[in-house]
Amino acid sequence: MSAQIGAFAVTLVVVAGLVWLPDLTLRIAWFAVVPILPLSFLLNAGLWRAVCPIATANTIGSSDRGVILGLSLQRSLMVAGMVLLVLLIGARRITLNTDGPVLAGLLLAIVAVAFVAGQFVRAKGGFCNSLCPILPVEKLYGQSPMIHVRNPRCVPCSLCSTRGCIDLNPLRSVDAGRDGRAWMRSRMGLFAAAFPGVILGYFLVADTDWSGALDVYGSVLGTGLASLLVCGAPVALLQIPSRLAAPLLGAVSVGMYYWFAAPASVAAFGGPVLLGTTLRWMLLAFVAFWLVRALRSASPKASR
Protein backbone atom coordinates (compact mmCIF):
# COMPACT_ATOMS: atom_id res chain seq x y z
CA MET A 1 0.00 0.00 0.00
CA SER A 2 2.83 2.42 0.81
CA ALA A 3 4.33 1.85 -2.67
CA GLN A 4 0.96 2.56 -4.28
CA ILE A 5 0.50 5.77 -2.29
CA GLY A 6 4.06 6.79 -3.12
CA ALA A 7 3.54 6.17 -6.86
CA PHE A 8 0.32 8.18 -6.77
CA ALA A 9 2.11 11.05 -4.99
CA VAL A 10 4.90 10.96 -7.58
CA THR A 11 2.27 11.20 -10.31
CA LEU A 12 0.89 14.36 -8.74
CA VAL A 13 4.43 15.78 -8.61
CA VAL A 14 4.89 14.88 -12.29
CA VAL A 15 1.62 16.62 -13.18
CA ALA A 16 2.80 19.72 -11.35
CA GLY A 17 6.17 19.50 -13.09
CA LEU A 18 4.51 19.24 -16.49
CA VAL A 19 2.83 22.58 -15.80
CA TRP A 20 5.64 24.53 -14.12
CA LEU A 21 8.81 22.77 -15.39
CA PRO A 22 7.57 21.22 -18.64
CA ASP A 23 10.84 20.82 -20.55
CA LEU A 24 12.68 18.96 -17.78
CA THR A 25 9.66 16.90 -16.75
CA LEU A 26 8.86 15.86 -20.32
CA ARG A 27 12.45 14.78 -20.88
CA ILE A 28 12.48 12.69 -17.68
CA ALA A 29 9.06 11.19 -18.43
CA TRP A 30 9.59 10.23 -22.07
CA PHE A 31 13.30 9.37 -22.03
CA ALA A 32 13.87 7.97 -18.53
CA VAL A 33 10.63 6.65 -17.05
CA VAL A 34 8.67 5.36 -20.04
CA PRO A 35 11.60 3.36 -21.54
CA ILE A 36 11.82 1.37 -18.31
CA LEU A 37 8.24 0.11 -18.54
CA PRO A 38 8.65 -2.43 -21.41
CA LEU A 39 11.63 -3.92 -19.58
CA SER A 40 9.58 -4.20 -16.40
CA PHE A 41 6.76 -5.87 -18.35
CA LEU A 42 9.19 -8.52 -19.60
CA LEU A 43 10.28 -9.21 -16.04
CA ASN A 44 6.68 -9.27 -14.82
CA ALA A 45 3.86 -6.91 -15.77
CA GLY A 46 2.75 -7.16 -12.15
CA LEU A 47 5.67 -4.94 -11.14
CA TRP A 48 3.94 -1.99 -12.78
CA ARG A 49 0.37 -3.11 -12.20
CA ALA A 50 1.08 -3.32 -8.46
CA VAL A 51 2.01 0.37 -8.18
CA CYS A 52 0.38 1.99 -11.22
CA PRO A 53 -1.24 5.22 -9.98
CA ILE A 54 -4.09 4.89 -12.47
CA ALA A 55 -4.83 1.42 -11.09
CA THR A 56 -4.80 2.93 -7.60
CA ALA A 57 -7.43 5.44 -8.71
CA ASN A 58 -9.41 2.63 -10.33
CA THR A 59 -9.53 0.55 -7.14
CA ILE A 60 -10.05 3.32 -4.55
CA GLY A 61 -13.51 2.81 -3.12
CA SER A 62 -14.35 0.04 -5.56
CA SER A 63 -16.61 -2.66 -4.21
CA ASP A 64 -16.68 -6.42 -4.65
CA ARG A 65 -20.42 -5.94 -5.17
CA GLY A 66 -19.91 -3.79 -8.24
CA VAL A 67 -21.10 -4.72 -11.72
CA ILE A 68 -19.23 -7.44 -13.61
CA LEU A 69 -19.00 -6.58 -17.30
CA GLY A 70 -20.22 -9.16 -19.78
CA LEU A 71 -17.67 -10.78 -22.06
CA SER A 72 -18.89 -8.91 -25.14
CA LEU A 73 -18.65 -5.50 -23.44
CA GLN A 74 -15.29 -6.36 -21.91
CA ARG A 75 -13.91 -7.27 -25.35
CA SER A 76 -15.36 -4.12 -26.90
CA LEU A 77 -13.70 -1.97 -24.24
CA MET A 78 -10.40 -3.76 -24.84
CA VAL A 79 -10.62 -2.96 -28.57
CA ALA A 80 -11.38 0.65 -27.62
CA GLY A 81 -8.26 0.61 -25.45
CA MET A 82 -6.17 -0.63 -28.40
CA VAL A 83 -7.54 2.16 -30.60
CA LEU A 84 -6.85 4.66 -27.83
CA LEU A 85 -3.27 3.41 -27.57
CA VAL A 86 -2.64 4.00 -31.28
CA LEU A 87 -4.21 7.46 -31.05
CA LEU A 88 -2.01 8.32 -28.07
CA ILE A 89 1.13 7.06 -29.81
CA GLY A 90 0.42 9.39 -32.71
CA ALA A 91 -0.50 12.22 -30.34
CA ARG A 92 2.95 11.99 -28.80
CA ARG A 93 4.46 13.26 -32.04
CA ILE A 94 1.83 15.98 -32.43
CA THR A 95 1.67 17.46 -28.93
CA LEU A 96 2.34 15.14 -25.98
CA ASN A 97 6.12 15.04 -26.46
CA THR A 98 6.43 18.82 -26.32
CA ASP A 99 3.43 20.29 -24.46
CA GLY A 100 3.61 19.64 -20.73
CA PRO A 101 0.25 21.13 -19.70
CA VAL A 102 -1.59 19.10 -22.35
CA LEU A 103 0.03 15.88 -21.12
CA ALA A 104 -0.79 16.85 -17.52
CA GLY A 105 -4.44 17.36 -18.45
CA LEU A 106 -4.53 14.04 -20.25
CA LEU A 107 -3.08 12.20 -17.25
CA LEU A 108 -5.63 13.78 -14.91
CA ALA A 109 -8.47 12.89 -17.31
CA ILE A 110 -7.37 9.24 -17.47
CA VAL A 111 -7.10 9.09 -13.67
CA ALA A 112 -10.62 10.55 -13.41
CA VAL A 113 -12.05 8.01 -15.88
CA ALA A 114 -10.39 5.14 -14.00
CA PHE A 115 -11.74 6.41 -10.67
CA VAL A 116 -15.29 6.77 -11.95
CA ALA A 117 -15.17 3.31 -13.57
CA GLY A 118 -14.10 1.83 -10.25
CA GLN A 119 -17.18 3.20 -8.52
CA PHE A 120 -19.55 1.25 -10.74
CA VAL A 121 -17.65 -1.81 -11.98
CA ARG A 122 -16.15 -4.41 -9.68
CA ALA A 123 -12.46 -3.92 -8.81
CA LYS A 124 -10.35 -3.45 -11.97
CA GLY A 125 -12.96 -4.69 -14.44
CA GLY A 126 -14.05 -1.24 -15.61
CA PHE A 127 -10.65 0.13 -16.60
CA CYS A 128 -7.42 -1.72 -15.76
CA ASN A 129 -8.68 -5.04 -17.15
CA SER A 130 -10.63 -3.61 -20.08
CA LEU A 131 -10.27 -0.01 -21.31
CA CYS A 132 -6.70 0.75 -20.23
CA PRO A 133 -4.62 1.52 -23.37
CA ILE A 134 -1.51 -0.01 -21.78
CA LEU A 135 -3.25 -3.34 -21.06
CA PRO A 136 -2.62 -4.89 -24.52
CA VAL A 137 1.09 -4.05 -24.19
CA GLU A 138 1.19 -5.50 -20.68
CA LYS A 139 -0.35 -8.70 -22.02
CA LEU A 140 1.97 -8.93 -25.02
CA TYR A 141 5.19 -8.26 -23.11
CA GLY A 142 4.12 -9.87 -19.84
CA GLN A 143 2.99 -13.25 -21.20
CA SER A 144 6.07 -15.06 -19.90
CA PRO A 145 7.14 -13.37 -16.64
CA MET A 146 10.72 -13.96 -15.61
CA ILE A 147 10.23 -13.35 -11.90
CA HIS A 148 7.42 -13.97 -9.44
CA VAL A 149 5.59 -10.90 -8.14
CA ARG A 150 2.94 -11.06 -5.47
CA ASN A 151 -0.29 -9.34 -6.52
CA PRO A 152 -1.18 -6.87 -3.73
CA ARG A 153 -4.43 -5.58 -5.24
CA CYS A 154 -6.45 -8.74 -5.86
CA VAL A 155 -6.15 -10.79 -2.68
CA PRO A 156 -8.54 -12.49 -2.73
CA CYS A 157 -9.53 -12.39 -6.40
CA SER A 158 -12.90 -10.69 -6.86
CA LEU A 159 -13.51 -12.24 -10.31
CA CYS A 160 -13.99 -8.77 -11.81
CA SER A 161 -13.15 -9.88 -15.37
CA THR A 162 -15.11 -12.44 -17.35
CA ARG A 163 -12.07 -13.71 -19.23
CA GLY A 164 -8.41 -13.02 -20.02
CA CYS A 165 -7.17 -11.46 -16.78
CA ILE A 166 -3.39 -11.06 -16.95
CA ASP A 167 -3.15 -11.23 -13.15
CA LEU A 168 -4.60 -14.74 -13.15
CA ASN A 169 -2.80 -16.21 -16.15
CA PRO A 170 -0.44 -14.06 -18.26
CA LEU A 171 -0.12 -16.64 -21.07
CA ARG A 172 -3.84 -17.22 -21.37
CA SER A 173 -4.48 -13.47 -21.45
CA VAL A 174 -3.01 -13.35 -24.98
CA ASP A 175 -5.28 -16.21 -26.08
CA ALA A 176 -2.37 -18.64 -26.19
CA GLY A 177 -3.41 -22.16 -27.06
CA ARG A 178 -5.14 -21.40 -30.35
CA ASP A 179 -3.81 -22.35 -33.74
CA GLY A 180 -2.40 -19.51 -35.81
CA ARG A 181 -5.40 -19.08 -38.07
CA ALA A 182 -7.81 -18.72 -35.17
CA TRP A 183 -5.44 -16.53 -33.17
CA MET A 184 -5.01 -14.07 -36.03
CA ARG A 185 -8.77 -13.53 -35.94
CA SER A 186 -8.62 -12.66 -32.24
CA ARG A 187 -8.15 -9.17 -30.86
CA MET A 188 -4.79 -9.95 -29.28
CA GLY A 189 -3.57 -11.73 -32.40
CA LEU A 190 -4.36 -8.75 -34.63
CA PHE A 191 -2.81 -6.37 -32.13
CA ALA A 192 0.36 -8.44 -31.74
CA ALA A 193 0.89 -8.61 -35.51
CA ALA A 194 0.27 -4.90 -36.09
CA PHE A 195 2.11 -3.48 -33.09
CA PRO A 196 5.70 -3.74 -34.44
CA GLY A 197 4.65 -1.58 -37.39
CA VAL A 198 2.89 0.93 -35.14
CA ILE A 199 6.13 1.34 -33.19
CA LEU A 200 8.18 1.67 -36.38
CA GLY A 201 5.75 4.21 -37.81
CA TYR A 202 6.11 6.36 -34.70
CA PHE A 203 9.89 6.47 -34.95
CA LEU A 204 9.87 7.18 -38.69
CA VAL A 205 8.36 10.63 -38.15
CA ALA A 206 9.52 13.61 -36.11
CA ASP A 207 7.70 15.75 -33.56
CA THR A 208 5.37 18.21 -35.25
CA ASP A 209 2.20 20.19 -34.60
CA TRP A 210 -1.39 19.54 -35.63
CA SER A 211 -0.62 20.54 -39.21
CA GLY A 212 1.44 17.35 -39.49
CA ALA A 213 -1.17 15.06 -37.94
CA LEU A 214 -2.03 13.43 -41.27
CA ASP A 215 1.61 12.51 -41.88
CA VAL A 216 2.01 11.15 -38.34
CA TYR A 217 -1.07 8.95 -38.38
CA GLY A 218 -0.41 7.96 -41.97
CA SER A 219 2.97 6.63 -40.88
CA VAL A 220 1.69 4.90 -37.71
CA LEU A 221 -1.36 3.34 -39.35
CA GLY A 222 0.36 2.56 -42.67
CA THR A 223 3.28 0.68 -41.13
CA GLY A 224 0.87 -0.92 -38.65
CA LEU A 225 -1.20 -2.32 -41.53
CA ALA A 226 1.95 -3.47 -43.35
CA SER A 227 3.12 -5.21 -40.18
CA LEU A 228 -0.26 -6.89 -39.79
CA LEU A 229 0.10 -8.37 -43.27
CA VAL A 230 3.80 -9.25 -43.06
CA CYS A 231 3.63 -10.76 -39.58
CA GLY A 232 0.07 -12.01 -39.52
CA ALA A 233 -0.08 -13.81 -42.87
CA PRO A 234 2.67 -16.38 -42.10
CA VAL A 235 1.15 -17.08 -38.67
CA ALA A 236 -2.29 -17.67 -40.20
CA LEU A 237 -1.17 -19.56 -43.31
CA LEU A 238 1.32 -21.80 -41.52
CA GLN A 239 -1.02 -22.09 -38.52
CA ILE A 240 1.81 -21.34 -36.12
CA PRO A 241 0.48 -21.97 -32.60
CA SER A 242 -0.17 -18.80 -30.65
CA ARG A 243 2.02 -20.10 -27.81
CA LEU A 244 4.93 -19.63 -30.23
CA ALA A 245 3.69 -16.71 -32.33
CA ALA A 246 2.80 -14.53 -29.34
CA PRO A 247 6.28 -14.42 -27.77
CA LEU A 248 7.90 -14.01 -31.20
CA LEU A 249 5.75 -11.00 -32.03
CA GLY A 250 6.18 -9.63 -28.51
CA ALA A 251 9.96 -9.82 -28.86
CA VAL A 252 9.84 -8.13 -32.29
CA SER A 253 7.77 -5.28 -30.86
CA VAL A 254 9.88 -4.62 -27.78
CA GLY A 255 13.09 -5.08 -29.80
CA MET A 256 11.85 -2.55 -32.34
CA TYR A 257 11.12 -0.11 -29.55
CA TYR A 258 14.52 -0.39 -27.88
CA TRP A 259 16.36 -0.22 -31.22
CA PHE A 260 15.22 3.40 -31.48
CA ALA A 261 14.47 4.36 -27.87
CA ALA A 262 17.76 3.32 -26.24
CA PRO A 263 20.00 5.69 -28.27
CA ALA A 264 17.36 8.42 -28.12
CA SER A 265 17.18 8.22 -24.32
CA VAL A 266 20.94 8.51 -23.95
CA ALA A 267 21.09 11.40 -26.43
CA ALA A 268 18.29 13.24 -24.61
CA PHE A 269 20.54 13.57 -21.56
CA GLY A 270 23.68 14.45 -23.53
CA GLY A 271 25.24 10.99 -23.39
CA PRO A 272 27.75 9.80 -26.02
CA VAL A 273 26.62 7.92 -29.12
CA LEU A 274 28.68 4.89 -28.10
CA LEU A 275 26.77 4.60 -24.83
CA GLY A 276 23.46 4.70 -26.70
CA THR A 277 24.62 2.00 -29.10
CA THR A 278 25.91 -0.15 -26.25
CA LEU A 279 22.64 0.21 -24.34
CA ARG A 280 20.70 -0.72 -27.48
CA TRP A 281 22.56 -4.01 -27.90
CA MET A 282 22.41 -4.83 -24.20
CA LEU A 283 18.65 -4.43 -24.22
CA LEU A 284 18.27 -6.44 -27.43
CA ALA A 285 20.34 -9.21 -25.85
CA PHE A 286 17.99 -9.19 -22.87
CA VAL A 287 14.96 -9.37 -25.19
CA ALA A 288 16.56 -12.34 -26.96
CA PHE A 289 17.11 -14.03 -23.61
CA TRP A 290 13.46 -13.41 -22.69
CA LEU A 291 12.33 -14.85 -26.03
CA VAL A 292 14.37 -18.04 -25.68
CA ARG A 293 13.02 -18.52 -22.19
CA ALA A 294 9.44 -17.82 -23.31
CA LEU A 295 9.65 -20.28 -26.21
CA ARG A 296 11.06 -22.98 -23.95
CA SER A 297 8.32 -22.52 -21.40
CA ALA A 298 5.70 -22.57 -24.18
CA SER A 299 6.91 -25.83 -25.70
CA PRO A 300 4.64 -28.89 -25.31
CA LYS A 301 7.34 -30.67 -23.30
CA ALA A 302 7.53 -27.81 -20.81
CA SER A 303 3.79 -27.86 -20.31
CA ARG A 304 3.72 -31.52 -19.42
N, C-alpha and C positions, 0 to 999 in steps of 0.2 A: 504493500500500500504506500509506503514512504517513497518508493521509486516512482510510482504512478503520480503521486502528488508533486514530486520533484520535476518530472517530465512535463506536467501540466504547467507548473510555475515557469519552467524554462520557455515553454511556448508563449506564455504571456510576455516574457522578456523579449523574445524574438519579435513578437508583434509590435511591441514598443520600439524596438530597434529598427524595424522596417519603416517606421514612421519618422523617427528622429535621427537615425544613423543608417539610412537606406543602403548606401554604397557598400559599407563594411559588412552589414548584416546580410545583404544579398550574396556577397562573395562567400561568406562563411556558410550560408545555407546551401547554395547551389554547388560549391566546389569543395566543401569539407564535410558537411553533414549528409547531404543526399547521396553522395557516392559511397558512403559506408553502408547504406541500407541494403543494396543487392547482396553484398558480402554477408551481412547478418542474416538475410533470408536463406542463403545457401547453408549457413551453419544451422540455423533453425529459425523459421519465421516467427516462432513464439517469443524470441528475444525482443522483437519490436512490438508484437501484439500485446505483450505483457505490460509494456510501459507507454504505448501509443496514447498521446493526450486526447486524440479524437475518440479512441475507444473508451477512455475514462469518461469523457462527456456522454458517450452513448450508454454507458452502464450506470451512471449516477442516477439514483432514484428509480431505476428500472425494476420491474416486478416479475417474479416467476409466474404471476397470474396474467401477464400481458398476452396479447394476441400472438398466435403462431401463424406466420404467413404460409399460405398454401404453396405447393411446389411450383405451380405455374407462375405465381406472382414473384416468388423468390428468384426463379430463373429470369424473369423479365427484368427485375431490378438488377440482377447481375449483368445482363446485357447492357442495361443503361449505364452501369458503372464502367464497363469496358468502353462504351462510346464516350463517356465523360473523361476517361483517362486519355484517350486519343485527342480530345478537344483541349485538355489541359497541357498535353505535350506540345501541341502546336502553339497554344497561348504563351508558353514559356518564351518562344522566339519573338512573339509579337509584343508582349508587355511584361510578363511575370519575371523575366530575367533582369529587367532594368527598372521596374517601377515598384518600389518598396511598399508604398501605401496601398496599391492595388492588390499586391500579394497578401498584405496584412488583412485587408477586407475579405479576400477570398478565404483565408484561413478561418477567420471568425465566422463566416457564413457556413462553412463546412462543419465547424464545431457546433453551431446552432442547430443545423439540420440533424446531426448525430444525436444531440441532446433531445430534441423533440421526438425523434424516432424511438428513442429509448423509453419515452414516457408511455408509448402506446403498444409497442411490440416487445415481446419477451426478450430480455437480455440483449444479445448482440444481433438478433435476427433482423432488425429493421435497418441496420446500416453496416456494421462491421462484417457481417456474414452475408451481405446481399448487395447493397448499393455502393459500398466503398470502392473508389476507383483503383486503390492499391491492392485490393483483394485478389484480382486475377494474377498480378505479379507475385504476390505472396504465395499463391498456389503453385505457379509455374516454377519459381525458384526454390520454394520450400518443400517440394514433394519428396525429397530424400534427405531429411535433416541429419547433420553430421554429429550433433551433440544432443543430449537430452535436456529439455527445459521444462520445468514444472509450470503448469498453467495456473496462475494465481486468480484468474477472473472467473473460472467456470468450475468451481469446486463447491458442491457437486454440479454436474452438467444439468442444465435446465431444459435441454432438448429444444432450444430456440429455433433451430434450423431443420427443415424437413429433410434435407439431403445435402451431402457434399461439404460438411464442416471440416475445415483444415485442422482445427484443434483436436478433432476426434481421430482423423485418419488423413495425413497429408497426401499420401499416394492416391487414395480413393477420391480426394477432392478434385483431382484433375481427370477424373473418369478413367483412370488406369484400369486395364482389364479388358477393354474392348479391342476388337480388331481395328486395323487402320482405317478401313472404309467407314465403319460406324463412328470411330472417334473423330474423323474429319468432318462429320456432320454435327458434332456436338459443339457447344459454345466454347469450351476450353480448347478443343482441337483447333477450331478456326482461329481463336485468339493466339494460341501457341505458334501456329504456322505464320500468321501475319505479323507478329510482334517484332521479329528481327528486322523486318523492313521498315516498320514504324520508327524503330530506334535509328536505323540508318538514315531515313528521310529527315529526321530531326537534325542530325549532325551534318547533313549535306547543305543546309541553309544557315544563314547568319541571322543574328538578332536584327529585328526591323521594327517598323510600326504597323499600324493597321492597314496602311496602303500596300504592304507586302503580304497581307494575310492569305491572298489567293496562292501566291508562290509557296508559302510555308505549308499550307494544308495540301496543296497539290503535291509537294514533295513527300510529306508524311503519308498521305493516303495512297499516292501512286506507288511508292516503294513498298508500302504495306500490302497492296494488292498483288504486286509482283512477287513478294515473299510468300504470300498465301498460295500462289500458283506453283512457284519453284519448290517450296518446302512441302506443301500439302499434297500435290499430285503424286509424288513418289510414295508417300505414306499411304495414300488411299489406293493407288494402283497395285502396289506390292503388298498391301494389307499388313504393313509393319505394325506389330502390336503396340498399343499405346504405352505399355510399360517400358518400351524401348524408345518410342518416338518422343514421348513427353520429356524425358531427361535430355535427349539429343537437342531438341528445339529449345529447351530451357538453357542449355549450355551455349548454344549459338547466340541467343538473345543477350545473356549476361556478358558473354565474351565480346559481342559487338559493342555493348555499352562501354566496357572498360577499355577497349581498343582506343576509343576516342576520349573518354572521360578521364582516364588516368593522366595522360599528358596535359590535358586542359586544366585539371585541378592543380597540378604542380606549377604550371605556367601562371595561373591566376594569383599565386602567392610569390611570384618572382623566382621560382626554383629553376635550376638549369635543365636544359633539354634532356641531357643524359639521365637525370633522375626521373623525369617523366617517362622516358623509354624503358628504364629499368623497372619502374613501378608497373607499367603496362604488362611486361612479360612476366613479372612475378604474379600479378593477378590472373593472367591467362593460365599460368601453370597451376594456380589454385583451382581455377574453374575446371581444368582438365582432370585434376585429381578428384574433384567432386563428381565429375561425369563418370569416371571409371568406377568410383565407389557406388554411384547410383545405378549404373548398368549391372554391376555385380549383384547388388541387393535386389534388383528387379528380375534377375534370371530365374527360370523355373526351379533350378536346383536350390537357389537360395530361399525360395518360398516354401520348400518342402521341409 
